[in-house]
Amino acid sequence: MKTNLPKISVITPTLNQGQYLEETILSVINQNYPDLEYIVIDGGSTDNTKKILERYANRITSWISEPDSGQGHAINKGLSLATGKVFNWLNSDDVMPPGTLAEVGKMFSEDDCKLVCGFTTFFNDSLEIEMSSYRLWIADSTEETFTNNVYNQPGTFFLLDRLIELGGVNQRMHFAFDLELWLRYLARFGIQGIRLSDSCFCKFRMHDQSKTVQQTDFFNVEINGLRLFLAHTLHAPEFYKTYLMGRIQKTSVHQPSIWFFNPSFSRRALWTHTLTKHLYEAYYGKRRRQCRIELVKSISGGYVRLTWPLLKLLVKLFFLPISFKKHRRNKYI
C-alpha cells in the first residue's frame, strides 16, 4: 500500500552493548512504519551482539559487523548506505517510543518541513524512572540558536540529503560530534523549516557504562575546543579568545570538518548574543572592572550591536556608579 509518507532511514551504531541492543532494535522495527530503512553498524563486538543481529536479520534492512574507528565512523558508514529522505541515528542503549516514526513522517510530509525535533527523556538503567526531559532549543534567530551548547540529537530528524551535503559527522571527534554537526547545519541552512513536536522521540538510558555518564568531562573538552575554533574562524575579540583559552585543555584542539556559512549568517549578530552572555556572567560574577573593559572593546571594535541588554549593562557599569557616589556625597551636605 502506497502512502505519502517519506522513507525514513534509522542507523544504530553499536559496540558491545548486547544487553540493550535487542530492546533498541525492537523499538524501531515495531514502529511498523510503512517505509523504514533500518541499518545497524557494529564495530566488531565481542559479546552477544552478532547473535542478536543474526536473529533479526530478516527485519533489519542491512547490518555490518567489523572494526571501525569509533561511533562517528560507524554513523558515517550508515549514512553511506542510507537511501531514505529522512535520517537519524539511535544509539544501541536507547529506545524509540511507539508512534515516533509515524509522527515524524507526517511532519516531513509538509513541503516546507526541513527538520523535526521532539523531546528526549532521560531514564534510569531499567527505563522505569524518568529523570528529565528536553527538546532542541530554537531562538528567534539562527545566530542566537548557534550560541547554545546543548543539542538534542536523539530527538532530531534531518533530511538525508542535507546531512550528505554537510559531509556527515566529524569522525575525528568522539564525544561532541553531534553538537558540531548541529552547528554546521545551522551555519549552512539556518533555522528555517524547523518543526517542533511535543512528543517524546527517544528514551535515553542513563547507565554506568554510557559515555554521557562516564565521560562527561571529555564532552566539555571537545566543546571548548570547538568554540575556540569558531572564535578564531569568525574573528571574535581577543579577550574572548583568551577567556576560552583559559578553559581549554591541550587535548581539546579541534580538528574541523568543512564549514560553510550561509551569506545570511551574521557574524556580528552571533558575537552580540555570545558576548552579551559573557559580559553579564562577568558582571554578576563581581568582575566589574573586567566587564567594563570588555564591554568598551566589544562596542568600539564593532563586534556587537548596541542592543537593549547591552545598553542596560552600559548604564549599570558607567552611569549608576557615578549617580550613586553623588547621592552618597549629597546625603551628608
KAVENDA-V792229 format. One record per residue. N is the residue number from 1. SS is DSSP state (h for helix, s for strand, l for the rest). PHI is phi in whole degrees, -180 to 180 (none if undefined). D_CENTER is the distance of its C-alpha to the mean C-alpha in Angstrom with 1 decimal. Layout:
BEGIN
N|SS|PHI|D_CENTER  N|SS|PHI|D_CENTER
END
This chain:
BEGIN
1|l|none|36.2  2|l|-82|34.2  3|l|-132|31.5  4|l|-90|29.5  5|l|-74|26.3  6|l|-75|24.0  7|l|-71|23.7  8|s|-114|20.5  9|s|-103|19.5  10|s|-120|17.8  11|s|-112|17.4  12|s|-118|17.8  13|s|-83|17.6  14|s|-150|19.9  15|l|-158|22.1  16|l|53|24.8  17|l|-123|23.4  18|h|-58|26.5  19|h|-69|26.9  20|h|-115|23.8  21|h|-59|23.6  22|h|-62|26.4  23|h|-63|24.9  24|h|-63|21.6  25|h|-58|23.7  26|h|-63|25.9  27|h|-66|23.1  28|h|-87|22.2  29|h|-70|25.7  30|l|-82|27.2  31|l|-64|25.1  32|l|54|28.0  33|l|-73|26.1  34|l|-67|28.7  35|l|-136|26.8  36|s|-107|24.4  37|s|-116|23.7  38|s|-117|22.6  39|s|-125|22.2  40|s|-115|22.0  41|s|-115|21.6  42|s|-101|23.3  43|l|-86|23.4  44|l|90|27.1  45|l|-62|27.1  46|l|-111|30.4  47|l|-97|30.3  48|l|-91|31.1  49|h|-57|28.1  50|h|-62|30.3  51|h|-63|32.8  52|h|-65|30.2  53|h|-63|29.0  54|h|-66|32.7  55|h|-64|33.4  56|l|-107|30.9  57|l|-59|31.4  58|l|-78|33.2  59|l|-116|30.2  60|l|-103|27.4  61|l|-60|27.3  62|s|-161|27.1  63|s|-146|26.2  64|s|-130|26.5  65|s|-131|27.3  66|l|-162|27.6  67|l|-60|26.3  68|l|-138|23.2  69|l|-100|21.4  70|l|135|18.4  71|h|-62|15.5  72|h|-61|14.1  73|h|-62|17.7  74|h|-63|18.2  75|h|-64|15.4  76|h|-66|16.8  77|h|-60|20.2  78|h|-63|19.3  79|h|-59|18.0  80|h|-68|21.4  81|h|-95|23.2  82|l|-68|21.4  83|l|-129|23.5  84|l|-78|22.0  85|l|-89|20.8  86|s|-117|17.6  87|s|-142|15.3  88|s|-160|12.8  89|s|-119|13.1  90|l|-124|14.3  91|l|-67|14.9  92|l|-80|18.6  93|l|-117|18.8  94|l|-111|17.0  95|s|-134|18.9  96|l|-97|18.5  97|l|-63|20.7  98|l|-57|23.7  99|l|87|23.5  100|h|-61|19.7  101|h|-66|20.5  102|h|-62|23.4  103|h|-69|21.4  104|h|-61|18.7  105|h|-60|21.5  106|h|-64|23.4  107|h|-68|20.7  108|h|-74|20.2  109|l|-70|24.0  110|l|-74|24.0  111|l|-60|24.5  112|l|-93|22.1  113|l|-85|19.1  114|l|-114|16.4  115|s|-159|13.3  116|s|-126|13.5  117|s|-137|11.5  118|s|-115|13.3  119|s|-82|13.1  120|s|-110|12.3  121|s|-112|15.3  122|s|-91|15.9  123|s|-127|19.4  124|l|-75|21.8  125|l|-55|23.0  126|l|-87|25.4  127|l|62|23.1  128|l|-102|25.8  129|l|-114|24.5  130|s|-79|21.5  131|s|-106|19.8  132|s|-166|17.1  133|s|-151|14.9  134|s|-154|12.1  135|l|-132|10.5  136|l|-54|8.0  137|l|-93|9.6  138|l|-118|11.4  139|l|-88|14.0  140|l|-75|17.3  141|l|-138|16.3  142|h|-61|13.7  143|h|-66|14.4  144|h|-69|14.0  145|h|-59|10.6  146|h|-63|9.7  147|l|-78|10.9  148|l|-84|8.4  149|l|-91|6.9  150|l|-104|5.5  151|l|-128|2.6  152|l|-99|5.4  153|l|-64|5.8  154|l|-60|9.5  155|l|-97|10.4  156|s|-116|9.2  157|s|-112|12.0  158|s|-109|12.5  159|s|-74|15.9  160|h|-59|16.8  161|h|-64|18.7  162|h|-71|15.8  163|h|-67|13.9  164|h|-65|17.3  165|h|-61|17.8  166|h|-78|14.7  167|l|88|16.2  168|l|75|13.9  169|l|-84|11.6  170|l|-82|12.9  171|l|-78|15.1  172|l|-83|16.4  173|l|-100|13.4  174|l|-124|13.6  175|l|-130|11.0  176|l|-103|7.8  177|h|-67|8.2  178|h|-70|5.2  179|h|-65|3.3  180|h|-62|6.8  181|h|-62|7.1  182|h|-62|5.1  183|h|-67|7.2  184|h|-65|10.0  185|h|-62|9.9  186|h|-60|10.3  187|h|-61|12.9  188|h|-86|14.8  189|h|-114|14.8  190|l|73|13.9  191|l|-100|13.5  192|l|-67|16.8  193|l|81|17.2  194|s|-84|14.3  195|s|-119|15.8  196|s|-108|14.9  197|s|-113|16.8  198|s|-89|18.2  199|s|-86|18.5  200|s|-85|16.8  201|s|-101|15.3  202|s|-154|14.8  203|s|-97|16.8  204|s|-94|14.9  205|s|-91|17.6  206|l|-96|17.9  207|l|-141|20.7  208|l|-61|22.2  209|l|-95|21.3  210|l|-75|17.5  211|h|-62|15.4  212|h|-61|13.5  213|h|-85|17.0  214|h|-81|18.9  215|l|-132|16.9  216|h|-57|14.8  217|h|-60|16.4  218|h|-70|15.3  219|h|-61|11.5  220|h|-63|12.7  221|h|-60|15.0  222|h|-69|12.6  223|h|-65|10.3  224|h|-62|13.8  225|h|-63|15.0  226|h|-64|12.2  227|h|-65|13.0  228|h|-67|16.7  229|h|-57|16.5  230|h|-68|15.2  231|h|-62|17.9  232|h|-71|20.5  233|h|-65|19.5  234|l|-103|19.4  235|l|57|22.5  236|l|-70|21.6  237|l|-62|24.7  238|h|-61|26.1  239|h|-64|26.0  240|h|-75|22.2  241|h|-62|22.0  242|h|-62|24.5  243|h|-60|22.5  244|h|-66|19.4  245|h|-60|22.0  246|l|-68|23.3  247|l|-101|20.0  248|l|-94|19.7  249|l|-101|21.2  250|h|-56|22.9  251|h|-73|20.9  252|h|-98|17.6  253|l|-58|18.9  254|l|-82|16.2  255|l|-102|17.4  256|l|-75|15.8  257|l|-84|15.4  258|l|-81|17.2  259|l|-105|15.7  260|l|-132|17.3  261|l|-101|17.3  262|l|-57|18.8  263|l|-55|22.1  264|l|-80|21.2  265|l|-72|18.3  266|l|-100|20.1  267|h|-62|19.9  268|h|-66|22.1  269|h|-64|20.1  270|h|-60|17.0  271|h|-72|19.3  272|h|-61|21.0  273|h|-68|18.0  274|h|-65|16.9  275|h|-74|20.5  276|h|-61|21.4  277|h|-61|19.1  278|h|-62|20.4  279|h|-69|23.9  280|h|-68|24.0  281|h|-62|22.7  282|h|-67|25.7  283|h|-63|28.0  284|h|-76|27.4  285|l|-87|27.4  286|l|66|31.0  287|l|-103|30.4  288|h|-69|32.3  289|h|-63|34.0  290|h|-60|30.8  291|h|-63|29.2  292|h|-61|32.3  293|h|-60|32.3  294|h|-73|28.6  295|h|-65|28.9  296|h|-61|32.0  297|h|-65|30.4  298|h|-64|27.4  299|h|-77|29.9  300|h|-67|32.6  301|l|-83|30.3  302|l|74|29.0  303|l|-78|25.3  304|l|-130|24.9  305|l|-90|26.5  306|l|-81|28.7  307|l|-83|26.9  308|h|-59|28.4  309|h|-60|26.3  310|h|-73|27.3  311|h|-64|30.9  312|h|-62|31.1  313|h|-65|30.0  314|h|-60|32.6  315|h|-65|35.2  316|h|-61|34.4  317|h|-84|34.6  318|h|-115|37.6  319|l|-111|39.7  320|h|-63|39.5  321|h|-60|40.6  322|h|-68|43.6  323|h|-62|44.5  324|h|-66|44.3  325|h|-66|46.6  326|h|-64|49.1  327|h|-63|49.1  328|h|-68|49.9  329|h|-66|52.7  330|h|-67|54.2  331|h|-62|54.1  332|l|-105|56.9  333|l|-82|59.1
END
